[in-house]
Amino acid sequence: MLINLDGRRIYYDLNGPSDGQVICFTHSLASDGGMWAEQLPLLLNAGYRVVRLDMRGHGGSDPVAGDYTMEQLADDVAASLDFLSIDKVQYIGLSIGGMIGQAFAIKYGSRLISAMFCDTMPCTPEGAAGAWGPRMEAVKNANSVAPLADGTMDRWFTPAFKERNPDRWKEIHATIAGTTAAGYLGCAGAILNYDFIPQLPSVSTPTLVVYGSDDEGTPPAGNKKIAELIPGGRYEEIADARHFPNVEHPDVFNKIMMDWVNSHR
């Protein structure tokens, strides 16, 4: 389904009973709401209502030219929830989805019942420009994210995952390659220009941070920092997983997720 917002479209997927408590998912860079396919059935069977939002230029959502900010991306989430007449949610976001979640908690904290931030960071990491520069240049030169798909999959999953689940590997690889160049570059611009560390101690939302133990893209120190800065924040690791623990080890992730959302139902 599509939301028309300021002349552009935001894609969303909404499932579950109209009176169910809402779980709101946001995804990683170069992904879309489909990255949460392993979580959706369990939540629906438990009676939750689930909304999955695609970021600008990702999945079915239109891109916007230029660099984005985390606040703008959080505003997109708020505008989408307004359109859907959803007041409060339990929020789950991974990677940039977790960064957007932090921005949302800072600006729209009264709309959050709980937050679960996964494999993310509280600020732009040191040396990020050097790491991101070649990737962004490759996307600009090709006007496509396809050149990054193989390397991204290597960062997101252990080698064992492709052998264990080749169809899902292929599906996610295709989603990366199909992300718009403008959406990728705009979101990369947001990742290179944010710092929530001064504001996180003011967040009152119950928060859980979940991290794949082998994820080098968002090292454990940054994830732990979020849990340390937010009062009452908790931290959990999932062993033998890289950037997508929810896909690589869904049974482990789902147990953590369901225990968390049920405790705030």
Secondary structure, DSSP 8 states (H G I E B T S, - for coil): -EEEETTEEEEEEEES-TTS-EEEEE--TT--GGGGTTTHHHHHHTT-EEEEE--TTSTTS---SS---HHHHHHHHHHHHHHTT---EEEEEETHHHHHHHHHHHHHGGGEEEEEEES--SB--TTHHHHHHHHHHHHHHHTSSGGGHHHHHHHHS-HHHHHH-HHHHHHHHHHHHHS-HHHHHHHHHHHTS-B-TTTGGG--S-EEEEEETT-SSS-HHHHHHHHHHSTT-EEEEETT--S-HHHHSHHHHHHHHHHHHHHT-
